[in-house]
Amino acid sequence: MSAEISDHAGAVHRHDFAQLVRWVFIAAIVAAVVAVAMDNRGDVPLGYVVGDAQAPIWIVIIAAALAGLVIGWLIRHRAGHRV
């Protein structure tokens, strides 16, 4: 019985460590995106089908990162799909 408890405790610790590594990795990616976005403050041209516009590049970078996040979430959580 004692061996079963210690085996299970190790699995719980591995899971906690994996969660910690995941959150550190996510925080590093978010920090990198924010740092790149804040370092690039110039305007860039945006071309649309019906016209053109100017926007600060940091907004374009953040919008692209958020779009990637949403698309990734939608792909991971689509109906009938198990990852």
Wavefront OBJ file of the C-alpha trace (Angstrom):
o trace
v 0.000 0.000 0.000
v 2.824 2.392 0.832
v 4.433 1.802 -2.566
v 1.172 2.679 -4.331
v 0.920 5.951 -2.423
v 4.500 6.954 -3.203
v 4.029 6.076 -6.909
v 0.915 8.226 -7.058
v 2.622 11.094 -5.237
v 5.392 11.087 -7.838
v 2.824 11.322 -10.624
v 1.201 14.297 -8.938
v 4.551 16.056 -8.584
v 5.404 15.388 -12.241
v 2.049 16.848 -13.248
v 2.623 19.951 -11.106
v 6.100 20.386 -12.582
v 4.743 20.016 -16.124
v 2.104 22.677 -15.391
v 4.783 24.999 -14.012
v 6.976 24.518 -17.082
v 3.967 25.173 -19.327
v 3.093 28.453 -17.551
v 6.724 29.612 -17.603
v 6.868 28.888 -21.343
v 3.613 30.786 -21.957
v 4.839 33.732 -19.870
v 8.096 33.831 -21.845
v 6.219 33.897 -25.163
v 3.877 36.654 -23.957
v 6.835 38.695 -22.661
v 8.658 38.282 -25.987
v 5.613 39.368 -28.025
v 5.052 42.398 -25.793
v 8.746 43.357 -25.892
v 8.877 43.146 -29.699
v 5.609 45.052 -30.018
v 6.727 47.848 -27.689
v 10.109 48.136 -29.405
v 8.442 48.680 -32.801
v 6.301 51.795 -32.629
v 6.363 53.003 -36.236
v 3.368 53.036 -38.565
v 2.958 50.400 -41.256
v 0.640 50.338 -44.272
v -2.222 47.846 -44.169
v -3.793 46.835 -47.462
v -7.415 45.748 -47.542
v -9.514 44.557 -50.446
v -11.427 47.843 -50.465
v -8.663 50.251 -49.456
v -5.527 51.007 -47.477
v -4.796 52.260 -43.966
v -1.916 53.090 -41.625
v -1.570 51.522 -38.177
v 1.132 51.344 -35.501
v 3.087 48.131 -35.945
v 2.670 47.208 -32.274
v -1.088 46.982 -32.804
v -0.523 44.764 -35.856
v 1.821 42.482 -33.861
v -0.573 42.174 -30.902
v -3.551 41.595 -33.250
v -1.638 38.856 -35.091
v -0.663 37.185 -31.798
v -4.261 37.302 -30.544
v -5.557 35.952 -33.865
v -3.102 33.053 -33.624
v -4.202 32.384 -30.060
v -7.881 32.318 -31.025
v -7.294 30.124 -34.087
v -5.200 27.689 -32.030
v -7.878 27.531 -29.337
v -10.602 26.931 -31.926
v -8.627 24.137 -33.574
v -7.890 22.478 -30.250
v -11.503 22.685 -29.020
v -13.424 21.862 -32.191
v -16.395 19.560 -31.819
v -15.697 15.849 -32.058
v -11.933 16.264 -31.889
v -9.843 14.919 -29.027
v -6.193 15.869 -28.637
l 1 2 3 4 5 6 7 8 9 10 11 12 13 14 15 16 17 18 19 20 21 22 23 24 25 26 27 28 29 30 31 32 33 34 35 36 37 38 39 40 41 42 43 44 45 46 47 48 49 50 51 52 53 54 55 56 57 58 59 60 61 62 63 64 65 66 67 68 69 70 71 72 73 74 75 76 77 78 79 80 81 82 83
